[in-house]
């Protein structure tokens, strides 16, 4: 297997993007990524498009995306892994380069989620687990699923609504400094705690928005990467796992088994420990998800995630600087783009290209991306380094 580097990244502005079509949205990210890498479409051997596509009008979105982006003939692959679709696209492109099938591969993630109303979007999301035994019979939607995790964590470990609210305050603070974020404003602890309940203890300001957006990454073999850039960001490892489709078959609701297994794989391949990670983008679709991620990724012992955030250990300059982009919570969560937007942010961080107030202090130059599909149905953990 060959070494693989990220040599170019791009991201659109996230938000309600009624100003563009799906393919125009994808092009915003692809254009930036190609320019960042200093290449053109002719240099790309393989294009992989990641999109869930369940809330849009294009039934075969990769066809129109590749045509519009000038990648016809290079894009035979579309992937889907629910909310982890962007990471599935990255893994597919990475595998092609590592195996020698391609020298340069482009991973594209794109989603337009605002083509349907909120109620429809929630109903579509509720089908992402086990449709028959959960949504069809019980109408369970994603806020309700994560309310299971939140209440179990609170009962077992004493985690509080205030702990969850601090996650929201932190991530909004960084999103307010991110010109590509969906929510570019700060919130207070009181505003989060008094926001409208969605599925107790999940409140409106504990929840990520319904976003449109795109992100892309250009991957290259070591030989090509050293020709293209002086600052390659190496993919040291990609760990992955999955869990049961049926939520009731999980062993507990205190964390995500798929995350723990994916992290174990990634750490072993990269030959690092959680203590080596300096900056991370983790999957905070709801605030409780970030608290569980601290624990599942090994940043803190099980049950101490609430204390970890309360002590500021995931703030800029803390033990691990987490979600300096604003995270899914405030940067936005366009499903197909989310995993690649994490790679965009971490690549910028490891190159030390972030603006003041969002650049993590680095010594080891090791970053981690954690992307979950569904309620732990999929998980990818990517280790990056300079």
C-alpha positions in Angstrom: 0.0 0.0 0.0 1.3 3.4 -1.0 1.4 6.5 1.2 -1.5 8.9 0.5 -1.6 12.6 1.1 -4.3 15.3 1.0 -2.9 17.9 -1.4 -6.0 20.1 -2.0 -9.2 20.9 -0.2 -12.3 22.9 -0.8 -15.6 23.7 0.9 -18.7 25.7 0.0 -20.5 28.0 2.3 -22.9 25.9 4.4 -26.5 27.0 5.0 -29.8 27.2 3.1 -28.4 27.4 -0.4 -31.4 28.1 -2.6 -29.2 30.3 -4.8 -27.5 27.2 -6.5 -28.3 23.8 -7.9 -26.8 20.6 -6.5 -24.1 20.6 -9.2 -23.3 24.3 -8.8 -22.9 23.7 -5.0 -20.5 20.8 -5.6 -18.5 22.9 -8.0 -17.8 25.6 -5.3 -15.9 22.9 -3.3 -14.3 21.1 -6.3 -13.0 24.4 -7.9 -11.4 25.4 -4.6 -9.9 21.9 -4.1 -8.4 21.8 -7.6 -6.9 25.3 -7.3 -5.6 24.4 -3.8 -3.8 21.4 -5.3 -2.6 23.3 -8.4 -4.2 20.8 -10.8 -7.0 20.6 -13.3 -9.7 18.1 -14.0 -7.4 16.5 -16.6 -5.1 15.4 -13.8 -7.7 13.5 -11.9 -7.8 9.7 -12.4 -10.8 9.0 -10.3 -13.8 11.0 -8.9 -15.9 9.6 -6.1 -19.1 11.4 -5.2 -20.6 11.0 -1.8 -24.3 12.0 -1.4 -27.2 10.6 0.5 -29.7 12.1 -2.0 -32.9 11.3 -0.1 -34.0 14.9 0.2 -33.2 16.2 -3.3 -34.6 16.1 -6.8 -31.7 14.3 -8.5 -32.0 10.5 -8.3 -28.5 9.9 -9.7 -26.7 13.0 -8.4 -23.1 11.9 -9.2 -23.9 11.9 -12.9 -24.8 15.6 -13.0 -22.1 16.5 -10.4 -19.4 14.9 -12.5 -20.6 16.4 -15.8 -20.9 20.0 -14.4 -17.5 19.7 -12.7 -15.8 18.6 -15.9 -15.2 15.1 -14.6 -17.2 13.0 -17.0 -15.2 9.8 -17.6 -13.5 10.0 -14.3 -16.5 9.5 -12.0 -17.8 5.9 -12.0 -18.5 5.8 -8.3 -21.2 7.1 -6.0 -21.2 6.1 -2.3 -23.6 6.4 0.6 -23.2 5.8 4.3 -25.9 8.0 5.9 -24.3 10.9 7.8 -20.8 9.3 7.3 -21.1 9.5 3.5 -18.3 12.0 3.1 -15.9 9.7 4.9 -17.0 6.8 2.8 -16.1 8.9 -0.3 -12.7 9.7 1.3 -12.0 6.0 2.1 -12.9 5.0 -1.4 -10.6 7.6 -3.0 -7.9 6.8 -0.5 -8.1 3.1 -1.3 -7.8 3.7 -5.0 -4.6 5.7 -4.5 -3.1 3.5 -1.9 -3.6 0.4 -4.0 -2.0 2.0 -7.1 -5.3 2.1 -9.1 -5.0 5.9 -9.3 -2.3 8.5 -8.7 -4.8 11.3 -8.0 -8.3 10.9 -6.8 -10.9 13.4 -5.9 -13.5 12.8 -3.1 -16.6 15.0 -3.4 -19.3 15.3 -0.8 -22.5 17.2 -1.5 -26.0 17.5 -0.2 -29.0 19.8 -0.6 -31.3 19.0 2.3 -33.6 22.0 2.1 -35.5 20.8 -1.0 -38.1 19.4 1.4 -39.7 20.9 4.5 -38.5 20.2 8.1 -41.2 17.6 8.9 -40.4 15.6 5.7 -36.7 15.8 6.4 -37.2 14.4 9.9 -39.4 11.6 8.5 -36.7 10.8 6.0 -34.0 10.8 8.7 -36.1 8.4 10.8 -35.8 5.8 8.0 -32.0 5.8 8.3 -31.9 3.0 10.9 -34.3 0.1 10.7 -37.4 1.5 8.9 -39.9 -1.3 9.7 -39.1 -2.0 13.3 -38.5 1.6 14.4 -39.8 4.4 12.2 -42.8 2.5 10.7 -44.1 1.2 14.0 -42.9 3.9 16.4 -42.2 7.0 14.4 -38.7 7.4 16.0 -36.7 10.3 14.5 -33.1 11.3 15.1 -33.6 13.7 18.0 -35.4 10.9 19.8 -32.6 8.4 19.2 -30.0 10.7 20.7 -32.4 11.5 23.6 -32.0 7.8 24.5 -28.2 8.3 24.6 -28.5 11.5 26.6 -30.9 10.2 29.3 -28.8 6.9 29.7 -25.6 8.9 30.0 -27.2 11.3 32.5 -28.6 8.4 34.6 -25.4 6.4 34.6 -22.7 9.2 34.9 -24.5 12.3 36.2 -24.1 14.2 32.9 -26.3 17.3 33.0 -28.2 19.5 30.6 -25.6 22.2 31.4 -22.8 20.0 30.2 -24.6 19.5 26.9 -25.3 23.2 26.6 -21.6 24.1 27.1 -20.9 22.1 23.9 -23.3 24.2 22.0 -21.8 27.5 23.4 -18.3 26.3 22.5 -19.1 25.3 19.0 -21.2 28.4 18.2 -18.3 30.5 19.4 -16.0 29.0 16.8 -18.6 29.0 14.0 -19.1 32.7 14.6 -15.4 33.1 13.4 -15.9 30.7 10.4 -17.1 32.5 7.3 -18.3 29.2 5.8 -20.4 28.1 8.7 -24.2 27.9 8.7 -24.7 29.5 12.1 -22.2 32.4 12.3 -23.4 33.6 15.7 -22.7 32.9 19.4 -25.2 31.7 22.0 -25.2 31.8 25.7 -25.7 29.0 28.2 -29.0 30.4 29.2 -30.2 30.6 25.6 -29.4 27.0 25.0 -31.0 25.8 28.2 -34.2 27.8 27.5 -34.5 26.8 23.9 -37.5 24.7 22.7 -37.4 21.0 23.7 -37.2 18.7 20.7 -37.0 15.3 22.5 -36.0 15.9 26.1 -33.2 16.6 27.1 -32.4 17.4 23.4 -33.4 21.1 22.8 -33.3 23.1 19.6 -29.9 24.6 20.4 -28.5 21.1 21.2 -29.2 20.1 17.6 -27.4 20.6 14.3 -29.2 22.4 11.5 -30.6 21.1 8.2 -27.9 22.3 5.9 -26.9 22.5 2.2 -23.3 22.3 1.4 -20.3 20.6 -0.4 -16.7 19.7 0.4 -13.9 18.1 -1.6 -10.4 16.7 -1.1 -7.7 15.9 -3.7 -5.7 12.8 -2.7 -2.4 11.9 -4.3 0.3 9.2 -4.0 3.5 10.1 -2.2 5.5 10.7 -5.5 2.8 13.0 -6.9 2.2 14.7 -3.6 5.8 15.8 -3.2 5.7 17.2 -6.8 2.6 19.2 -6.1 3.1 20.7 -2.6 5.6 21.4 0.2 2.9 20.9 2.8 1.3 17.5 2.2 -1.1 16.3 4.9 -0.7 12.6 5.2 -3.5 10.2 5.8 -1.9 8.0 8.4 -4.9 5.7 8.9 -8.6 5.3 8.3 -10.5 3.1 10.8 -14.0 2.0 10.2 -16.8 -0.1 11.8 -20.5 -0.5 11.9 -23.3 -1.6 14.3 -26.7 -3.2 14.2 -29.5 -1.5 12.1 -31.9 -2.2 14.9 -31.4 0.2 17.8 -32.8 -2.2 20.3 -30.0 -4.7 19.6 -27.3 -2.4 20.9 -25.6 -3.5 24.1 -26.2 -0.1 25.8 -26.9 3.6 25.0 -23.8 5.1 26.8 -21.7 5.5 23.6 -21.1 4.2 20.1 -19.5 0.8 19.7 -18.8 1.5 16.1 -16.8 4.6 17.1 -14.7 2.7 19.6 -13.9 0.0 17.1 -13.1 2.4 14.3 -10.8 4.4 16.7 -9.0 1.3 17.9 -8.3 0.4 14.3 -7.1 3.9 13.3 -4.8 4.2 16.4 -3.3 0.8 15.7 -2.6 1.5 12.0 -1.2 5.0 12.7 0.8 3.7 15.7 -0.4 6.5 18.0 -2.5 6.8 21.1 -5.4 9.2 21.8 -2.9 11.4 23.8 -1.1 12.2 20.6 -4.1 13.9 19.0 -3.9 17.7 19.2 -6.9 18.8 17.1 -10.1 16.9 16.2 -13.3 17.3 14.3 -15.9 15.0 15.9 -19.4 14.1 15.0 -21.6 16.4 17.2 -25.0 16.1 15.4 -26.4 16.6 18.9 -24.5 18.0 21.9 -24.6 14.6 23.7 -22.8 13.1 20.7 -19.7 15.2 21.2 -19.6 14.3 24.9 -19.8 10.6 24.0 -17.2 11.1 21.3 -14.6 12.4 23.9 -15.0 9.1 25.7 -15.3 6.7 22.7 -12.2 8.2 21.1 -10.2 7.8 24.3 -9.7 11.5 25.0 -11.1 11.0 28.5 -12.3 7.9 30.5 -15.8 6.7 30.2 -18.3 8.8 32.0 -16.1 11.9 32.3 -17.1 13.5 29.0 -19.3 16.1 30.8 -16.5 17.1 33.1 -14.1 17.2 30.1 -16.2 19.9 28.4 -16.9 21.8 31.7 -13.2 22.0 32.4 -12.5 23.5 29.0 -10.3 20.5 27.9 -11.9 20.5 24.4 -11.5 24.3 23.9 -8.8 25.9 21.8 -5.5 25.0 23.5 -7.1 22.4 25.8 -6.0 18.8 25.9 -7.6 18.3 22.5 -8.9 21.3 20.5 -12.3 19.9 19.3 -14.6 21.3 16.5 -12.8 24.6 15.9 -14.9 24.8 12.7 -18.1 25.0 14.8 -18.8 21.3 14.3 -21.9 19.9 12.9 -23.8 21.8 15.6 -23.0 25.2 14.2 -20.9 24.9 11.0 -23.7 22.7 9.6 -24.4 19.1 8.7 -25.1 18.6 5.0 -24.9 14.8 5.2 -22.7 13.9 2.2 -20.4 16.8 2.8 -19.8 16.5 6.5 -17.0 14.0 6.6 -15.0 15.8 3.9 -15.7 19.2 5.6 -13.8 17.7 8.6 -10.9 16.9 6.3 -11.0 20.4 4.9 -10.8 21.9 8.4 -8.1 19.6 9.7 -6.0 20.1 6.6 -6.1 23.9 7.1 -5.3 23.4 10.8 -2.3 21.2 10.2 -1.0 23.6 7.6 -1.5 26.4 10.2 -3.7 28.4 7.8 -6.5 29.1 10.2 -7.5 32.7 11.2 -6.7 34.0 14.7 -8.9 32.6 17.3 -9.4 29.3 15.5 -5.9 28.0 14.9 -4.9 25.1 17.2 -1.5 25.3 18.8 0.4 22.3 17.4 3.6 20.4 18.4 3.0 16.9 17.0 0.9 18.0 14.1 -1.6 15.2 14.5 -5.3 15.6 13.8 -8.3 13.3 13.9 -11.7 13.3 12.1 -14.6 11.3 13.5 -17.7 10.8 11.4 -20.7 8.8 12.3 -23.5 7.5 10.1 -27.0 7.2 11.6 -27.0 6.5 15.3 -23.7 4.6 15.1 -24.7 2.5 12.2 -21.4 3.5 10.6 -18.3 5.1 12.0 -15.0 6.3 10.4 -12.0 7.7 12.2 -9.3 9.3 10.1 -5.8 10.2 11.5 -4.0 13.0 9.6 -0.5 14.3 10.2 2.1 16.8 8.8 
